[in-house]
Amino acid sequence: MLIFEQSQSGRTNLAQTPSDKPTIKDIPVKFLRKTPPNLPQVSELQTVRHYTKLSQKNFSIDTHFYPLGSCTMKYNPRGCNSLAMLPEFLSSHPHSPDSLNQGFLACLYDLQEILKDVTGMKEVSLTPMAGAQGEFAGVAMIRAYHEAMGEDRQRTEIIVPDAAHGTNPATATMCGYKVKEIPTTAEGDVDIEALQKALGPQTAGIMLTNPSTLGVFEREIKRIAEMVHQVGGLLYYDGANLNAILGRVKPGDMGFDVIHMNLHKTFSTPHGGGGPGAGPVGVNDRLMPYLPVPMVGHDGGKYHWITEKDRPQSIGHLSAFMGNAGILLRAYIYARLVGREGMKRIADFSTLNANYLMVRLKEAGFDLALPTRRATHEFIVTLKRQAKQWDVTAMDVAKRLLDYGFHAPTTYFPLIVAECLLIEPTETETKQILDEFVAAMAKIAEEAQSQAELVKGAPYTMPVRRLDDVKAARDLDLAWRPSSATD
Amino acid sequence: MSQIPENLKYTKTHEWVRRESDGTVTVGITDHAQNLLGDMVFVETPEVGTNYGEGDDCAVVESVKAASDVYCPIAGEITAVNESLADTPEMVNKDPFGDGWLFKLQPEDIEHLEELLDADAYGELAAAEEH
């Protein structure tokens, strides 16, 4: 039930408190509304109950195992939140003089340094407000570089392998490039021959996700970097899967010129629900002049903002101030909590958990998309065989998992594997949970064989049953209208 | 097993092409392709009068699973598009070779049609993907 549907004319949240109607006299008449706004008229207790009940319907990392591949749904330590909400941080104002803001600036400067170190890039700008904006900033810098070289008119194409992150073609298009897609080999590496054919004087760059969305490490990365650089193109690293290599392999060492990081994935800032996000970008020497501002500098023992005055070739501002500064603080605290050694352990245990789960699911009778490859932090199960034999799809299995108390893995992505589940357990889950997940998957496989209709009708225990996603997409309507308007 | 009509030409990227008596060709996506994509929710057709080269992306079919580009099977100028798909994208699922057609095009050189796959060759390709 919507809170609007509980509305009763004249009911307020003041409960039994007697009060005079407030009057505000100094608003000019022309700005006063003629009709009251369509807001729900409910009591305070009704409001509390309504939102508490809604929150109880959440299926979240705080309540359930959430192996949503490519999303890195790991536990965000509560301490990061508490520390980032110290009153000294919360009451800091972006227009206050640098001398009164040294603590905040120091945290941001240190975060820049930590991210530089862990990615092997020369300089980092924290300002992009989400992964998508980070990607945009990254490709905008590639464009600015070619412009400065006088080659922008000639370099019109960005190459994107079909195992790259799904947002990459959108980013390249938004920056005015033509997207050239290249295929992946049966073993999950970039098709080198196809890459060779796609490369030329028109190549502005290539966007790669490594490990790829197939959950495997690109073994030819050095060669790919050489080939792209040879024709004058640049390499863009999508940080979507950085968790798998954190502290172990650096994108800078692989030959990448620019990288964005999803702090909400790898550095444990709030996830989903629209953010707020943070998508810092890191670059090598070539792209340093074009980094978005502001950044934080440090000279003579003092921290200060670096602005467009210091960086005339910058692609500019991406937000009014310093991106989502409060989110950056959380990432900084997380990075300091885990430290250098901890980061290696993140890569090790996220990879170990994924490989353990992969082997256990294989033993339970599931088919792997890339059976000859070791998983990184995630892997793909394909239900093509089950779909044919029992007419039970990946989506059916995903929905049935909800009844067993597990969030579904990513379904039907990457697009190049049929009936796929992309499974990412992350480093923050215990072996017990992984074993329970395998048991649930095995049980669902049994059900699919003996009573397919049961699986096809799932879920049964959730607040809503199977939703009509076709109707939702075809007749999308998110607006609430008062009943008088819909009559 | 999906349908693969004998009288059509096919591309590796799952478009079908039918030669019409007036010298134009009609293009759509195959039964195999619509099966893989699932329920269509949106179809973006090209504009009449636009010229496309062979292999250019010229339309988009969006299903509940994915949005996919449709590639122009033969160079030419768009002469008509299936406007009814705006309201009933599900026709691509229900009748991919009939009312679910996407666009018609005047080829620059109709002889290029011969370079496309015939039903047998496309059938092999689709079968390989289904394994």
Contacts between the chains, C-beta under 8 A, distances in Angstrom:
chain1	res1	chain2	res2	distance
A	412	B	65	4.4
A	412	B	66	6.8
A	415	B	65	7.7
A	415	B	66	5.1
A	415	B	68	7.9
A	418	B	36	7.0
A	418	B	129	7.9
A	469	B	39	8.0
A	469	B	64	4.9
A	470	B	39	4.3
A	470	B	41	6.3
A	470	B	64	5.7
A	473	B	41	3.7
A	473	B	42	7.4
A	473	B	62	8.0
A	473	B	64	5.9
A	474	B	41	5.1
A	474	B	42	7.8
A	474	B	89	7.2
